[in-house]
Structures are given as structure tokens and as C-alpha cells.
């Protein structure tokens, strides 16, 4: 039997990182390790930045595709297909990086590590962003079929898409290197066993011209799947073909089978802007908050939207009309201060006007120094501030091309 470490290097042939922490600033985010699922990683200072992910939001879309990439690529190499997926299907797309790949290149890759990342990002969608199981479609390509089938067998998700999937790692090695070599490998990702526990609609796509993983792997999985299913085998599609190079490969089957984009919602999933911060800037901002030089804040990240609007996510302080602080984060400290002052002044004028109007009606009393009098106790100033909505300045557009490493 081949050693686990050597076997992992063969199964997970990660390329050199194609992106850095400054790449894809509108899309690259970090999801924290779950202390329950990954207590060791949550305590490891070298992993405190979290799991690198790419997030592509679609306005008003309720559906989220959770994407798991192939074994010879990382998130940077998957950027184009993820963007096309969001644009074509009009749904949100989230992709997670594996241990040993990309910005996690210093972590030992393993089957358990990949499943750990998959489960952590999945629970983040459900527990933190409030996405329903039925709104999540799992997408696994090649190696990514392992974590995708693993999650689909555990949770009642909305759908499963498998592209160039393998029946198991040992079977894939046998197809590539022969039976004797495969017998030396420990089994990993036994999709042919777990696929029978999948209950969601499942789309299998496998090119007949795939010279790496034969189409018979997907045929075997298709036969063992007990759910609503569809198998598509494009004759010209190879293992590494551009999935959006031909509409018959992915776009048409997925739209017809799943009915993308699905239904819309007025409350689409949103990631806090702090998750899009580079690790070093997050550390610096945290130290500034601890020192009291800046106030803590949260805001929604509405990538692909023209403006940010004030909502409950922004920090508010209501010590009185003359002591109102709004912090809206942008890209530099100067912009934080500038936008904060603009928002503060506008909010102050609107709030003063509302309070003076109530004072004239005899419903409240505001003292000359800005303190709220006893008559206002029944309706605190906090409620007044909560009803005020401001339009914020537009964010500058960021390039989607990664800077050199």
C-alpha cells in the first residue's frame, strides 16, 4: 500500500498558485474555519486567515451554486468559468479552495481536508448567510465530484451537477495508470457508494472524448443514482474542455434540467465586506479598533451593484444629535474618514429635522445642548436613527485581473 503522504501528492497534483491575496478584490474572500468542524485549524495561527473563496453574487437571486474545482487547477484558474456561470445562470456562485492549493499551498492536502473545507463552506451558507438547503446546488468537476457527492449524500440540497466525475479515486488511477498501480492506493472519495444516498436532482456531464477519466465512470454513477437524473455525453467534449465553449456541454442541459435562475428574492445572500479584506489589512483594522482609533463597523458587500445603502449592518452610535458616527468602509483609511463625515453630516441634518418636527407637535423635547429630554424616553433616538436611510457614494470599479504574484 502506497504511503498516505505520497499518495496524496499523486492524487492532489496542485499547480503553482495562480493568484495572490491581492487578486480579484471584488470576489476573493475568506471564510473562517468552523471551530466545531475544524478545531485544530481554527486555533492554528498560520491558518487564521480562513478559507480562500471566490464569491460571485447575482442581484436578487436566491439560488447559490457551491463549486468545487478540478485537481490540476486552483481558484484563480477557475475564475473565468465561475464568472460565466454567474452570468449565464443568473445565480450566486461560491467556490472554495482546497488544502494544498492556491493560498492554502502550505497545507497538506488530503481527502479529509477537502471534505472539511466543503462542509465548512456549506455550513457557512446555511448557518451564517441563511441559505436554505433547497437553494443550494452543488457543482463538482473531476476531483470536485468527491466533495460534491459527499455533501449531497448528507444534506437535502436543491441539486447536484457532476462534470467529468470519477467512480472512485482508485478507479480513476486504474484508468490512468493500470490496475496493479491502482491496487497500491488507499481508496478515496468512493462516489460509486455514496451516490446511492443522493436524493436531489442530479445532472451528469461527461465528454465521450475524455482521455483522462473515461465516460464509463459517469455511466456507472448514473446507474447507481436513485434520484431524478440526467446523463449528457457530448461527443466532442474532453476532460479539460471549456464548459462554456459549446452551449451543449453545460449551459443548455443545466438550464433545462434545473430551470435556472429559479426564483428571485428581495433578500439575496450577502457577505460582510470585512470578509473581502486582505489578511494583513484585517489584522491592522482589528488592532485599530482595539486601540480605539477607529470604530468597529460592518457593511454589506454588493459587488456588481452601483451603490451601497445604509442598513442595520453599519455601526451606529446614538449618544445625541451632536455625537452621531457612521463608518462606511471603502478601500483606504482616507476614504473611510471622508465617507464617514459625509454620512454623519447628512444623517445629522435629517435627524435634527425629524426631532424638531416632533418637538413642534409636542411629542418630544430636545434640549439646547443636544441631549434628549425625558419626553423622548418612550421613543429613543435609536429608533429615530433606524428609520433614516441614506444613499452612499459609488464604489470604484476594481479590475478582475489578478496582479502579479
N, C-alpha and C positions, 0 to 999 in steps of 0.2 A: 504493500500500500504506500502510495506517494505521501510524503510528509505534508501536513496541513499548510505550512507556510509556503513551500514550493508549489503546492497545488493551487493555492490562492493566487500566486503570481502568474500562473498559467491561465487560470480561469478569468482573472481580472487584469488583463493587459492594458493598464491605464496609459494613455499618451501623456506627453508633457503638457502641463497646464496651458490652456489656450486663452485664459483670461486672468485678470488680477482683481484685487479688491476695489480698484477704481473703475472697473469696467461696467458698462450697462447701468449707469447710475439711476435710471428711471425704473429698472427692473430687478437688479441684483439686491437681494435682501437676505437677512439672516434669521432663521427660526431657532429659538433657544432649545437646547436639549431638555427633554422632559425628565425631571428628577426622579419620577416614578419608574419610567421605562428605561432610563439610562443614568442611574445614579453615579456611576464612575465617570462618565463623560461630563455630566453636569458639574462635577467637582473638579475636573481636570482643567487647570488654568490654561493649558495650551489649546483647549477646545472651547474656551469661554465665549468666543465669538458666535458659536452656534452652527447651524447647518446652512451652508450657502444654497440659496434657491433663486430661481427666476420666476417673477410674477408678471403676468400679462392680464390686466383687468379689462373686462368688456362692459361698457355702460349698461346698467340695468339688467345684466344677465344673472340669472340665479344659478345656472349650471357651472360647475368647476371641473375641468379636466386635470387630473393629477397624473403627471407624465413621468415615466422612468426610462432613461436613455439606454442606449446600447453599451457594450463593454469596451469598445475601442474609441470612445468619444467621451467628452465631458460636457458640462452645461454650455460652455462657450461654443462648442461645435454644434450644439442643439438649438442655438438661439434662433436661427432662421426658420426652422420647422415649427418652433413654438410660436413665433410671431405669425406665421402663415396660418397656423391652427386657430389662433385667436381671431384673425381677420376673416378666415373662411367660415368658421363655425359660429362666430359671434358669441363665444362663451369665454369665461375666465379660464386661464391656464396657469398652473403652478407646477414647476419642475424642481426636484431636489437632487443635490449632488451626493454621490456615493463616497464612503470612506476609501481613501487611496486615489481619488480622482480630483482634478481641479484644485480648489483651495483647501481640500482635505487630503492632499497628496501625501502628507506626513503621517496619516493614519493607516494602520494595517488593514487592507481590505479583507472582507470575509462575508460569507452568506449571512451570518447573524448580524453583522454590521449594516449590511444593505437593508435587511428586514427591519432593523432598529430605526434607521432613517425613514423608511417607508411608513412605519407605524407612527413615528413622531410627527411627521408632516400631516399624516391623515388625521391624527387626534387634534392637531393644531387647527385644521379646518373645521372640525366638528365642535371641539370644546371651546376654542378661543374665538373663531370667526362666526360660529353658529350656523355653519352649513349643514344641511340635513344629509343623511346617508343617501337618500334618493336623488340628491342634486349633484352627487359626485360620480364622475365617470373615470375609471382607472384606465390608463394607457401604458402599455409596456411594449417596448421594441427590443427584440433579441434578448439580451441579458435582462432587460427591464421587464420581460414577461414573468420572471421569477417573483419579484416583489409585488407585481400587479395581481397575479393569481393568488399569492399568499393573502393579500388584503381582501380580495373578492371572495375568498373561501371563508373569511372570518366575519364579514360585515355585509348587510343587505344594501349594497351600493346601487346606484342607478344604472350602471352599465360597465362593460369591460371591453377594451379594444386590445387585441394582441397582434402584433406585426412581426413576422419572421420569428415566431416563438419556437422554443425547443421543448421536447417532451421531458427532458431532464438534462442536467449538465453532463452526466456520464454518457447519455445517449448522444449528446452533441459532440463530445470528444471522440466518441466512436465513429461518428460520421466524418470527422475531420482527420483523425489520426489512426483509426483502426480499433478493432475490438480488444486486442491484447493491451494496448496502451490505455484504453478506457478502463479496463478492469483494475488498473493500479490507482484509480482516482476514487476518493470518497464521494458518495452521492451528494449532490447539492441541488436545491430547487426542483424537487420531484413534481413538476407540473402535471404529469400524467396521473398522479394520485390525487392531488388537491383539486384538480379541475372538476372532479365529480361533486365537490361540495359547493361549487359556484351556483348561485340561484338567479343571478341577474342576466339580462340580455347580453350576449357575448358575440362580438364580431371578430372573426379570424381572417387575417390577410397574410398571404404568403405567396411570393412570386415563384412561378414554375422554373424560372431561370436562376434561382438562388443556388449558387455553387458552394456555399458555406454550410448552411443548415437546410437540408432537403425539405421540400414541401410536405413530405410524409410525416414530419413531426407535427405540423398543424392539423393534418388529416387525422392523426391519432388522437390529438386533444379534442378535435371537433366531435369525433365519435363518442368520446367518454364524457363530454359535457352534457348535462341533463337539462339545461336551461334553454330558453329561446335563443337560437343561434343562427349564424350565417357564416359561410366559408367562401372567401373570394380568393381566387388564384390567378392573378394577371400573368399571361404568358411571357411578357417582356420584362417583368419586374425582377430585379436582382436583390441580393441581400442588402446592399448599401444604396439602392436607388433613391432618388429624390422622390419622396412620397407625394409631393405636390407638383412634380414634373408632368404627371399624367393624372387627370381627374379620375380616371377609372381605378387608380391604385387605392386611394383613400377617401378623397372628398365625396364622390358620388355615393359609394357604399355607406359611409358613415352618416351622411345627411339623410339618406333614405331609411336606414336602419334605426337610427336614434331620433330622427326628426329634429336635428339641431336647427336653431339655437334653443329650442324648448320654450319655456315661459319666462316672462320678464318679471322683475320685482323692483319696488321702489327703494329697497334696502339691500343692494348688492353687497357681497363681502368686500371689506376694505382692510388693508393692512396699515397699522400705525406708521407714520413717516419715520419714526425712530428706528424701525427695522431696516430701513434703506440706508442708514448711516454706515460709513466705513468703520471698522472696529476701532481704529485709533481715535477717530473723532467722537465716537460714542463714549470712550473712556475719558476723553478730555471734557466733554459736556457733563458727564456724571460727576467728575471732580469739581467742576464749576458750580453745579447745583449743590453739592455737599458743602462747598465753601461759602455758598450764599451769594456768589457774584451774579448768577442768573437764576431765574425761577424755573421750576420744572414745567414741562408742557407736553401735550400730546396733540397730534393732529392726524386727520385722515390723509392718506396718500391717494390722490385721484389722478394717477397717471392717465394720460390721454384725455383729460378734461381741461377746459380752458382756465378755470379759476378754482380757488379754494374758498369755501364758505365757513363762517364761524359756526361751531356747533358745540355740543357738550364735551367734545374731546379736548378743547382748548382750556388751559388753566385760567381760572378767574379768581380775582380777589376783590371782595366787596366790603372793604373797611369803611367806605363812604364815597361820596361822589368824587372827591379830590384824590382818592387813593385807589384808582382802578388800574390794573395792569393786565394787558393781554399780550401774550407772547405767541407769535406765529413763526414757526421755524422755516427758514429758507436755507440757502447754501453757504452763506458766510455770516460771521458774527455781526458785521456792519448791517447786513440786510435784516437780521433779526431785530436789531435795535430800531432801524428805520421803520419797518413794518409795524413793530410794536407800538411806536409812538403815534403813527398814523391811526392805527386801530383804536388806541387809547383815546385820542382826541375826538374821533367820530363817535365812539361809544359814550364818551363823557357828555357831548352835546345832546345826543339823543336821550340819554338817561336824565339829564337835567331838565330837558323839555317835558318829559313824561312826569317827572316828580312835581314840577311847577304846575303842570296842568291839574294833577290830583290835588295839589295844595289849594289851588283856586276853587276846586269843587268841594273843599272841606273834608277830603278823605284822608289827608296825610299832612304832616307838619315836618318841614325841613329847616333846621337851624342855620344861621348865617355861616357858621364855620364848616358846614358840610356834614355834620353828624346827623343821623336820623333820629328824630324825636320819638317819644313814646307812642304817638298816634300811629306810627308806621310799624309797630311791633307785629300787628296781625298780618301785614303783608311785607315781609322783609325785602330789603333791597336786592337780595339774591334772586328773588322771583322776578323783580323788575329787569335785572340784567339777563336772566334766562330767556326773556321774551324778545330780546333785541338780536337781530340778525344783520350781519354786515357782509358786504361783498369785498373780497380781498383782491389785491393786485395779482396779475397773472404771473405764473412761474416761468422762468426762462426755459426754453427748449434745450434738452441735452442731446448730444449725439449718441446714437445707438451703436457706434463702432467702438470697440474696446481700445483703450490706449495701449501703447507697447508696454510689455511687462518689464 
